[in-house]
């Protein structure tokens, strides 16, 4: 379930933040904020579905997924292909997320 929740949460967070980016940096209408706020609320709700005994641990592991998803957004939405440093950094972050998520804790 977590493997589905984290990518969906990342998409919701990035889309919500991009709505604010578009409004402030790309001179889009303030109406962009409405779906942005809805998307950010969806993101927060999705993270509550992660089976974890501590919010901080769920958020920390999510960070690696967020980084990788942000680079996908960079490529797909913004049309800029991630370079080898981007991909190496994302791989390191995903390994870190796995180290946080995968161990069985008492």
N, C-alpha and C positions, 0 to 999 in steps of 0.2 A: 504494500500500500504506500509506503514511504517513497518508493521509486516513482510513483505516479504523482504524489502530493507535491514533492519538491519541485519538479519541473513546472507543474501548473502554478505553484506559488511564485516561482521565478518569472514566468510569463506575466502573471498578474502584476507583480511588483514593477517589473521593467516597463510594462505598458503604462501603468499609472504614473510612474516617474517621468516617462517620455512625454506624457500629456502635459505635465508641468514644464518640461524642457521646451516642448513645441510652443507653449504659450509665451514663456519668457525669452527664449533664445531665438525662436524661429518666427516670432511675431504672429502667432496664430490667435484665433479668437479665444476669449476667456471661457467660451463654452466647452473648450477642450478639457477644462477642469472637472466638469461633471462626470464624464466617463473615467477620468483619472482618479477621482475620489472613490468611485464605485470599485474600480480595479484594485486600489490600495486596500480597501476594506475586504475585498475578496481574498487578497494576499494574506492579510492578517488572520482571517478566519481559517484559511487552508492550513496555516502553520499550527493552529490549535489541534488539527487532526493528526499530527505526527505523534506516534506512540513513543513518548519519552517521559521519564520521571522528572525532568527539569527543563524549563523553557530555554535556559541559556545553552544547554547542550543541543537542543533541537535547532536553535538559531545558529550556533557555531557550525554545525554540520551543514546547514542550509547555505552558509556563506560560500562554500566551495561550489555548490550547484549554481548559486547566483552568478558567480564569476564566469563559469562556463557558459551559462545561458546568456549573459551579457555579451559575450563574444559572438555567440550565434546571432543575437540581435544586431550587433555591429555589422555582421556579414549580410544577413538576410534583409534587414530593414534599411540600414544606412549604406549598404553597398560597398563597405570597406572590408576586404578580406583580412582576417587575423594573420599576423606573421608568426614566425616560429617562436618568438619570445612570448607572444600572447598564448599560443598553444601549450608551450612548456609550462608557463605559469598556471594555466587552467588545469593541466594534468596534475601538477603538484597539489593544487587546492583540492581537487577531487580525491586524490589519495588521502589527504588530510581529513576530508569529510568521511571517508570510509573508515579511517582509523577511529574517529569519534563515534560513528554509528554502529559499527559491526560487533564490537566486543559484547559478550554477555556480561551484564553487571549483576552483582549479588542482589 
